[in-house]
Amino acid sequence: MVGILLMTHAPLGTAFMQAAAHVFRGMPERFEAIDVIADQNIDEVNRLAREAVQRLDDGSGVLVITDVMGGTPSNCCRQLGDPDRVAIIAGISLPMLLRAITYRSDALDVVVEMALAGGQNGAIRLDNRVRLSQN
């Protein structure tokens, strides 16, 4: 099963984990978050991320999802391991995360594609205009 690591600005990762636990009625296995706080030592963040990837990888690989490309959390993801074993996606959303969790029994590249599709398809405009009934 593909492990999932959320690398985000605090407190987003923990909040996404709690939302996923709510939807799935329990915390999914092999699922962790690292909430990076302001001015946190980059070497410490890198160490925490490497350790988390090692814990989460059962041989199926790890999907790392971060919030904003170019931020400290995403910058710390770039050297977490072999790209065939560690995939990274930026721009987390709840639909993306739920898709990743749902398909994590598949191969890592499939989980990546399903997560990206969930993020893209989950962002839609809702019509909130009030419609007046015609009498």
C-alpha positions as CSV (number, residue, x, y, z in Angstrom):
1,M,0.0,0.0,0.0
2,V,1.4,3.4,-1.0
3,G,2.3,5.5,2.0
4,I,1.1,9.1,2.1
5,L,3.0,12.0,3.7
6,L,1.5,15.5,3.9
7,M,4.2,18.2,4.0
8,T,2.5,21.5,4.6
9,H,2.6,24.8,6.4
10,A,1.2,24.4,9.9
11,P,-1.5,23.4,10.7
12,L,-2.8,22.3,7.3
13,G,-1.4,18.7,7.3
14,T,-2.9,17.8,10.6
15,A,-6.2,19.4,9.5
16,F,-6.3,17.4,6.3
17,M,-5.5,14.2,8.3
18,Q,-8.4,14.9,10.6
19,A,-10.7,15.6,7.6
20,A,-9.7,12.3,6.0
21,A,-10.2,10.4,9.3
22,H,-13.7,11.9,9.4
23,V,-14.6,10.8,5.9
24,F,-13.1,7.3,6.2
25,R,-14.4,6.9,9.8
26,G,-10.9,6.3,11.2
27,M,-7.3,7.3,10.5
28,P,-6.0,5.6,7.3
29,E,-2.8,3.5,7.8
30,R,0.6,4.6,6.6
31,F,-0.5,8.2,6.6
32,E,1.4,11.0,8.3
33,A,1.7,14.8,8.3
34,I,4.6,17.2,8.9
35,D,3.4,20.6,9.7
36,V,6.2,23.0,9.0
37,I,6.2,26.0,11.3
38,A,7.6,29.5,10.6
39,D,11.3,29.7,10.9
40,Q,11.7,26.0,11.5
41,N,15.2,24.7,10.8
42,I,15.3,23.4,7.3
43,D,17.8,20.6,8.2
44,E,15.3,19.4,10.9
45,V,12.4,19.5,8.4
46,N,14.5,17.5,5.9
47,R,15.4,14.9,8.6
48,L,11.8,14.6,9.7
49,A,10.7,14.1,6.1
50,R,13.3,11.4,5.3
51,E,12.4,9.5,8.5
52,A,8.7,9.7,7.7
53,V,9.3,8.4,4.1
54,Q,11.2,5.4,5.6
55,R,8.4,4.6,8.0
56,L,5.7,4.9,5.4
57,D,7.3,2.9,2.6
58,D,6.4,-0.7,2.8
59,G,7.9,-1.3,-0.6
60,S,5.1,0.3,-2.6
61,G,6.5,3.8,-2.5
62,V,5.3,7.0,-0.9
63,L,3.2,9.9,-2.2
64,V,4.2,13.2,-0.7
65,I,1.6,15.9,-1.0
66,T,2.5,19.5,-0.3
67,D,0.5,22.7,-0.2
68,V,2.3,25.4,-2.3
69,M,5.1,24.8,-4.8
70,G,8.1,26.9,-3.9
71,G,7.3,27.0,-0.2
72,T,9.6,25.5,2.5
73,P,7.6,22.3,2.8
74,S,7.7,21.6,-1.0
75,N,11.4,22.6,-1.2
76,C,12.2,20.1,1.5
77,C,10.5,17.3,-0.6
78,R,12.8,17.5,-3.5
79,Q,15.4,15.0,-2.3
80,L,13.4,12.4,-0.4
81,G,14.5,9.5,-2.4
82,D,14.4,7.7,-5.7
83,P,11.7,9.3,-7.9
84,D,10.4,5.7,-8.7
85,R,9.7,5.3,-5.0
86,V,8.8,8.8,-3.9
87,A,6.4,10.9,-5.9
88,I,5.6,14.6,-5.0
89,I,2.5,16.6,-5.8
90,A,2.0,20.3,-4.9
91,G,-1.4,22.0,-4.4
92,I,-3.2,19.8,-1.9
93,S,-7.0,19.7,-1.8
94,L,-9.4,17.5,0.1
95,P,-10.7,15.8,-3.2
96,M,-7.0,15.1,-4.2
97,L,-6.2,13.6,-0.8
98,L,-9.4,11.4,-0.7
99,R,-8.6,10.1,-4.2
100,A,-5.1,9.3,-3.2
101,I,-6.2,7.4,-0.1
102,T,-8.9,5.6,-2.1
103,Y,-6.5,4.3,-4.8
104,R,-3.4,3.7,-2.7
105,S,-3.6,-0.1,-3.2
106,D,-2.6,0.6,-6.9
107,A,0.9,1.3,-8.1
108,L,2.5,4.7,-7.1
109,D,2.1,6.2,-10.6
110,V,-1.6,5.3,-10.6
111,V,-2.1,6.8,-7.2
112,V,-0.4,10.0,-8.5
113,E,-2.7,10.2,-11.5
114,M,-5.8,9.5,-9.5
115,A,-4.8,12.2,-6.9
116,L,-4.2,14.7,-9.7
117,A,-7.5,13.9,-11.3
118,G,-9.3,14.3,-7.9
119,G,-7.7,17.7,-7.4
120,Q,-8.6,18.9,-10.9
121,N,-12.1,17.5,-10.9
122,G,-12.8,18.6,-7.4
123,A,-12.3,22.3,-8.2
124,I,-15.6,23.4,-9.8
125,R,-17.7,26.5,-9.8
126,L,-21.0,26.1,-7.9
127,D,-23.9,28.1,-9.2
128,N,-25.0,30.0,-6.2
129,R,-27.4,32.4,-7.9
130,V,-30.9,32.5,-6.5
131,R,-33.5,31.5,-9.0
132,L,-36.8,33.2,-8.6
133,S,-39.8,31.0,-9.4
134,Q,-42.1,32.3,-12.1
135,N,-45.8,32.4,-11.1
